[in-house]
Amino acid sequence: MSELAGLLIGVVLTLFIFSYLLGDNPLYKLAVHILVGMSAAYAAIVAVDQVLLPIYRQLQADTSQATSLRWLVPAIFAVLLILKRLPAIGWLGNSTIALLVGVGAAVALTGAVSGTLIPQIEAFGRLDGGVGQQIAIAFFTAVTLLSFQFIGRKNEEGEWSQPVWFKGLTHLGRGVLMITFGALFAGVLNTGIILLSERIAYFLNEFWQLLT
């Protein structure tokens, strides 16, 4: 009976999630709220069990050890972040936010440079896949990056304007972005349909096994 109830709940929640293909609706929002709530609760339990409790046990065992004292820094930053909820002294948590944003931006920038730009430059130097292909990749990468730049100057009438050649390159870069996002969206939609068919096949197979 419990297995049947679990299958029925799984079918209902799966249909709720995939109902988003027909548009945003309350059933989809309910399923998302359940997913987010359970994920947050699970993350909180894991954080308490694997992070906070080991720190507490270590501090309780011997607070004079260097391994125990090193937890003071993240603990202070965590307390300062919690103080953001208090308007009067919320500014004390700005340092924690600045640290998180700075480290996150540095990690993202390092990943983009080491994982995207440098491999493309190295591949262009080796001419892997043909000269024309590498030149096209380098060109479209450059115009895509230029689409995020706002270079120009004021004309005689005081209006902000850009050179015609730069406008053309930025429009081309935005076109590359639109094609890329369109392909990604099509891939996500295709993956969703495949997952839906696999889930339906899984539930039908489980129901058949229960009935037989």
C-alpha positions as CSV (number, residue, x, y, z in Angstrom):
1,M,0.0,0.0,0.0
2,S,2.8,2.4,0.8
3,E,4.5,1.7,-2.5
4,L,1.3,2.4,-4.4
5,A,0.8,5.7,-2.4
6,G,4.4,6.7,-3.2
7,L,3.8,6.0,-6.9
8,L,0.6,8.0,-7.0
9,I,2.2,11.0,-5.3
10,G,5.1,10.7,-7.7
11,V,2.8,10.7,-10.7
12,V,0.8,13.7,-9.4
13,L,3.9,15.8,-8.7
14,T,5.4,14.9,-12.0
15,L,2.3,16.0,-13.9
16,F,2.2,19.2,-11.8
17,I,5.8,20.0,-12.8
18,F,5.3,19.2,-16.5
19,S,2.1,21.2,-16.5
20,Y,4.3,24.2,-16.9
21,L,4.6,23.3,-20.6
22,L,1.0,24.5,-20.9
23,G,1.8,27.7,-19.1
24,D,2.3,29.0,-15.5
25,N,-0.4,27.7,-13.2
26,P,-1.1,27.1,-9.5
27,L,-0.4,23.3,-9.7
28,Y,3.1,24.0,-11.0
29,K,3.7,26.6,-8.3
30,L,2.5,24.1,-5.6
31,A,5.0,21.5,-6.9
32,V,7.8,24.0,-7.0
33,H,7.0,25.2,-3.5
34,I,7.1,21.6,-2.2
35,L,10.4,21.0,-4.0
36,V,12.0,24.2,-2.7
37,G,10.7,23.6,0.8
38,M,11.9,20.0,1.0
39,S,15.3,21.0,-0.5
40,A,15.8,23.8,2.0
41,A,14.8,21.6,4.9
42,Y,17.2,18.8,3.7
43,A,20.0,21.4,3.2
44,A,19.5,22.8,6.7
45,I,19.6,19.3,8.2
46,V,22.8,18.5,6.4
47,A,24.4,21.8,7.4
48,V,23.6,21.2,11.0
49,D,24.6,17.6,11.1
50,Q,27.8,17.8,9.0
51,V,29.0,21.4,9.7
52,L,27.6,22.9,12.9
53,L,27.6,19.8,15.1
54,P,31.2,18.7,14.3
55,I,32.4,22.3,15.0
56,Y,30.5,22.3,18.3
57,R,32.0,18.9,19.3
58,Q,35.4,20.0,18.4
59,L,35.1,23.3,20.4
60,Q,33.7,21.4,23.3
61,A,36.6,18.9,23.3
62,D,39.4,21.5,23.3
63,T,39.0,25.2,22.5
64,S,42.7,25.9,22.6
65,Q,43.6,23.9,19.5
66,A,44.4,25.9,16.3
67,T,41.9,23.7,14.4
68,S,39.2,24.9,16.8
69,L,40.2,28.6,16.7
70,R,40.1,28.7,12.9
71,W,36.3,28.3,13.0
72,L,36.0,31.7,14.6
73,V,36.4,33.6,11.3
74,P,33.5,31.9,9.4
75,A,31.4,32.0,12.6
76,I,31.9,35.8,12.9
77,F,31.0,36.3,9.2
78,A,27.9,34.2,9.7
79,V,26.8,36.2,12.7
80,L,27.4,39.5,10.8
81,L,25.3,38.1,7.9
82,I,22.4,37.3,10.3
83,L,22.6,40.8,11.6
84,K,21.5,42.0,8.1
85,R,18.0,41.3,9.3
86,L,18.2,44.1,11.8
87,P,17.9,47.5,10.1
88,A,19.7,49.4,12.8
89,I,22.9,47.4,12.6
90,G,22.4,45.7,9.3
91,W,25.4,47.5,7.8
92,L,27.7,45.2,9.8
93,G,26.8,42.4,7.4
94,N,28.0,44.4,4.3
95,S,31.5,43.0,4.7
96,T,30.2,39.4,4.5
97,I,28.1,40.2,1.4
98,A,31.1,42.0,-0.2
99,L,33.3,39.0,0.5
100,L,30.8,36.5,-1.0
101,V,30.3,38.7,-4.1
102,G,34.0,39.3,-4.5
103,V,35.0,35.7,-4.1
104,G,32.1,34.5,-6.4
105,A,33.0,37.0,-9.1
106,A,36.7,36.1,-8.9
107,V,35.9,32.4,-9.2
108,A,33.5,33.0,-12.1
109,L,36.1,35.1,-13.9
110,T,38.8,32.6,-13.3
111,G,36.6,29.8,-14.6
112,A,35.7,31.8,-17.7
113,V,39.3,32.7,-18.5
114,S,40.8,29.2,-17.8
115,G,37.8,27.2,-19.1
116,T,36.8,29.1,-22.1
117,L,39.2,31.8,-23.4
118,I,42.5,30.0,-22.9
119,P,41.3,26.7,-24.4
120,Q,40.0,28.6,-27.4
121,I,43.3,30.4,-27.8
122,E,45.2,27.2,-27.5
123,A,43.0,25.4,-30.0
124,F,43.4,28.3,-32.4
125,G,47.1,28.1,-32.1
126,R,47.0,24.3,-32.9
127,L,44.5,24.9,-35.7
128,D,42.5,21.9,-34.6
129,G,39.4,21.3,-36.7
130,G,40.6,23.5,-39.6
131,V,41.7,27.0,-40.0
132,G,38.2,28.3,-41.1
133,Q,36.4,26.8,-38.1
134,Q,38.9,28.2,-35.6
135,I,38.7,31.7,-37.2
136,A,34.9,31.6,-37.2
137,I,34.9,30.5,-33.5
138,A,37.4,33.3,-32.6
139,F,35.4,35.9,-34.6
140,F,32.0,35.0,-33.1
141,T,33.5,34.9,-29.6
142,A,34.9,38.4,-30.1
143,V,31.7,39.9,-31.4
144,T,29.7,38.3,-28.6
145,L,32.0,39.9,-26.0
146,L,31.7,43.2,-27.9
147,S,27.9,43.1,-27.5
148,F,28.4,43.7,-23.8
149,Q,30.5,46.8,-24.4
150,F,29.0,50.3,-24.6
151,I,31.6,52.4,-26.4
152,G,30.7,55.7,-28.0
153,R,30.8,59.4,-27.7
154,K,28.5,62.4,-27.8
155,N,27.9,64.1,-31.1
156,E,27.5,67.8,-31.8
157,E,23.8,67.7,-30.7
158,G,24.8,66.1,-27.3
159,E,23.4,62.7,-28.1
160,W,25.3,59.5,-27.3
161,S,26.2,57.7,-30.5
162,Q,28.4,54.8,-31.6
163,P,30.4,54.2,-34.8
164,V,28.5,52.4,-37.5
165,W,31.0,49.5,-37.6
166,F,30.7,49.0,-33.9
167,K,26.9,48.9,-34.0
168,G,27.1,46.3,-36.7
169,L,29.5,44.1,-34.6
170,T,27.3,44.4,-31.5
171,H,24.2,43.5,-33.4
172,L,26.0,40.5,-34.8
173,G,27.1,39.5,-31.3
174,R,23.5,39.8,-30.0
175,G,22.4,37.7,-32.9
176,V,24.9,35.0,-31.9
177,L,23.5,35.2,-28.3
178,M,19.9,34.8,-29.6
179,I,20.8,31.8,-31.6
180,T,22.7,30.3,-28.7
181,F,19.9,30.9,-26.2
182,G,17.4,29.5,-28.7
183,A,19.4,26.3,-29.2
184,L,19.7,26.0,-25.4
185,F,16.0,26.5,-24.9
186,A,15.2,23.9,-27.6
187,G,17.6,21.5,-25.9
188,V,16.0,22.1,-22.5
189,L,12.5,21.6,-24.0
190,N,13.6,18.4,-25.8
191,T,15.2,17.1,-22.6
192,G,12.0,17.8,-20.7
193,I,9.8,15.9,-23.1
194,I,12.3,12.9,-23.0
195,L,12.2,13.0,-19.2
196,L,8.4,13.1,-19.2
197,S,8.2,10.1,-21.5
198,E,10.7,8.2,-19.3
199,R,8.8,9.0,-16.1
200,I,5.6,7.9,-17.7
201,A,7.2,4.6,-18.8
202,Y,8.6,4.2,-15.3
203,F,5.3,4.7,-13.5
204,L,3.5,2.4,-16.0
205,N,6.0,-0.3,-15.4
206,E,5.8,0.1,-11.6
207,F,2.0,0.0,-11.7
208,W,2.1,-3.1,-13.8
209,Q,4.4,-4.8,-11.4
210,L,2.2,-4.0,-8.5
211,L,-0.9,-5.3,-10.3
212,T,0.8,-8.5,-11.3
